[in-house]
């Protein structure tokens, strides 16, 4: 088996990157495992590297560890060749690291020995197809896709993250409130399994495989990575005051229990569903990465990827 740690030098804080590389190489030697470290040079380089390795060592057991944020993970999962012998893991070196929060103890994912000795578990992925004018884009999302308010928040959060003294969650909260001041949402039509469930203005629409966004905001509390279900949440175009009242429970994943949610939140769980949205060009967010779209189709693919879950030593 060959294992590759793919490091995004732009993710998270710069301090400790060289130390991490040495640690990865040392633990590989100690465990007598075939371990390599690759540092990406630009956006998309992680995708290219994984594809190249899969082609070179076709048929061999390969593990790729995305060392960065959710965007780094997204590059890796989109480059996998889909065989059971090729798997991926995540070492959360980014600022949000929302995907690994679905497993509880995020600190375990920083233990490189636990990672290299980890067990394989299949997880679902969301397949998306997007159109902007005559340009088409398609691929997988491992965690979630956000439309409207959340995508606008990500854009502003990215600006706040440039401040080295702001942790990821604090940057997200500033993004939330600065976006709320402008009261930005979206105007679109949402269709689930061929049936229209919304038309017009809304605050946000999210399709998810995992629970978390924004550095720990539990916006889709019922989502499970391997249950064969896509979770879809639509929040109506509510007033600022209503949103502020709902947000504390929304952040903790308890908003569906409230009376407010009964009137302003639509929440769906569907097997292998197709979700279609149509709108004027608007910003969307795919695993933390921003893009624009006029038409978006989403389909859940059960057990589409093999995930390395760190080993718990007793």
N, C-alpha and C positions, 0 to 999 in steps of 0.2 A: 504494500500500500504506500502511496505517495501522498504527502500532505503539504499544502501550500498556504502560507499566511500572506494575504494580499492586503497591504497597508496603504490607506489613503492618507498622504501627508497633509492634506488640507482639512481633514476631519479633526474636531476637537482641538485640544491645546498642543502646541509644538513640543513642549517639555516632555521628555520621557520617550520620544519616538525611537531614538537610537538605542536607548536602554532596552526597549521592548524588542527590537530586532535581535539584539544579542541574547536576550532571555529566550526568545523563540528558538534560536539556533542551538543554544546550550541545552535546553530541555529535550530537543530532538536527539542530540548526541547522547544524553544521559539515558534516554529510553531506548536507544539504538533503533530509532525510527527514521525513515527517509523524509526529512523536513526541509523545505525551501522557503525563503522569504522574498517577496517581490513588492517593491514600492511603485505605485502607479505614478505616471508622469503627467497625466492630464485626464480630464473627464472622458470616460469611454475606454480608457486604457485597461481597466480591470476586466471589462467585458472581452476585449481583444485577447488579453493574456489567457483567460480561462478557456476561451474557444480554441486558442492555439494549443494549449496543453491537452485538452480533450482530444483534439485531432492527432497530436503526436503520440499519445499513450492510449489510444482507443482500445477498449476492452480490459484495461487495467483498473484496479480500485483506486479512486482518486478522491481526496477530500480538499475542499477549498474553504478557508476561513476568511470571511470578510472582516477586516480590521478597520473599523471606521464607524460611520453612522448608517442609518437606514438606506441612504442613497448608494453607499458602497455595496450593501447587501443586495440591493436591487440590480446593480450591474452584474453581480455574480450569478444570481438565480436566473437571469435572462440569458446567460451564456452556457448554462449546464446542458448536457446533451440528452437528458431525460432518462438515462439508464439507472438501474438500481446500484450500479457500481460507482456512480458519481454522486457525491453528496456535498452539502455545504454547511458551514457553521458560521457563527457570528461572534467576534470579539468586540464588545461595545466601547470603542474609542471615540465615538462622536459626542455630540452634545445632547441629542434627544434620546437615541437608543430605545425607541418605543417597541420594536419587534421583540427584543429579549425580555421585556417586562411581562410578556404573556406567560413566561415560565416561572415567575415568582422571584427567585433569588438572582438578581442581575450580577451580583458580585462573583458568583460561581463561574460566569462566562469570562471572567478575567484570569481564571486559573488555567494556564496553558496545558498543564499536565492533565487536568480534568477534561479539557477540550480534546487533546490528542487521544485520550483513552475513552472518549465519549461513545455513546450508543446511538444507533440510527433509528429515527422515527419518521414516518411519512407525514407530510403536512399538505394542506390544500393551498392552491394559489388562485388568484383572480386573473383571468385573461382579459385584456382590454384591447379595443380597437377604436382609434380616435381619428377624426377628420377635421382639418382646418383648411377651408377652401378646397384646393385640389391635392393637398398634402395629407398623406395617411401615415399613421404610426400605430404600432401594435407591440404587445409584450406582456409580461407578467408583473403583478404587484404581489408582494409577500404579506404586507401589513394592511394598507388601506389606500383608498382613493377619495380625496376630498374635493368638493365643489362648493363655490360660494364663499361664505364667511371664513371657513377654516382655511381655504386656499389663500385668501387675502391676508389672513393672519400669518401664514407661513412666510409670505413675501416680506411682511414687516418684521417678523421675528428674525429672519435672516439678516436684516440690517442691524437689529439690536445685538445679535450674536457676535458682531464684530467687536463689541466691547469685551475685552478679556476678563473683566471683573463680574460679568453677569453670567450666572449659571443658566443652563438650558431652559428650565421651568420659568425662571424670572423673565427671561427674554420672551418666552411664549406669552406670559401674562401681560407684559407690556404690549406685545403684538395684538392681543385680544382687545385691550381697552383702547388702543389707538385706532383699531379698525372699527370698534363699536362707536366711537365718536363720529366716524364718517357714516355709520349705519350701512355698511356695504354687505350685500347678499348676492342674489342672482335671480334672473328671470328665465325660467326654463320649463320644459315639459319632461316629466319622468314617467317612464313606462316599465312595468315589471311583468314579465311573462306575457307580453302582448296586451296588457291592460293598463290604461292610463290611470295613475294614482295621484298625479299632481300636475297642475298647469298654472303658471303665473309666478309671482314673486315668492321667494323663500329666503330664509336666513342661511341655511346650509343643507347640503345633501352629502351623505357619506356612505360609501360601500366598503365593507370591511371584512377582512379575514381575522384580524386581531383587534384587541380592545382599545389600545392606547394611541394617542397622538400628542404632539406638542410637549414632549418630555415628561409624560406621565399623566396626561389628562385622559380619564377613562370614559370616553364619549360613547363607546359601543360596548356596554358592560356584559352583554350576553354572547359576544363573539368568542369562538374557540377555533384554534388553528387547524384542527383535524376532524371537525364534526360534519364535514360535507355541506355546510350551510354558508351562504353569504348573508351577512347582516347589513341591512340598509336602514339608515336613519334620515328622516326629513324633519327639519324644524321650520315651522312656518315663519312668515315675516312678522315677528313679534316686536313690540316696543322695546326700547332700551331698558326700561325699568323691569319689564317682564324677564328679559334675558339676564339682567343682573341678579334678580331673585333666583333664577333657575341655575345660574352658573356654578355656585359652590357645590351643589349636589351633582351637577353635570360633571364637574372635574373629578369627583369621587366615584362616579359610576352609579349614583343612587337617584338620578333624576327621574327614571321611569316609575319610581314609587310615588311620585308627587301628584297632587291634583292638577297642577299646572301642565304636566306632561300629557295628561289625558286629552287636553284640548289643543296643544301646540306641537306635539311630537307624533310622528308616524314612524313606527318601527316594524320592520319586516325581517323574517328569516326564511330563506328559500333554498331548496335543493337545486343545484345546477342551473340557477336562474339566469336569465338574460335581462339586464337593466339597460334601458336606452334613455339618453338625455339629448335634448335638442335645444339650442339657444343661440343667441348672438355670440360671437367669439368671447369666451370667458376663461379665466384662469382656473386651472385644475392642479391638484397636487397628487403625485403618484409616489408613495413611499418617501415623502419629504421633498421630492424634486418637482419643480414647477414647469408647467407647459400650458398651452392654450388649445382650446377645442371648441368646435361648433356642434359636433355630434360624437357621442361616446357610447359604446356598447361593451357591457361587462358580463362575463360568464365565469362562474366558479368551476374550477377543475379539481375534483377530489384527488388527494394523494399524488399531487403532481410533482413533488420534490422530496428528496431524502434529506432530512435535517439531522445534524450532529448535535445531540443533547449532551452537555458535559456530564461526566461520570461523578457521582457522589461517593466519596471514599468514607468507609466506616471503620 
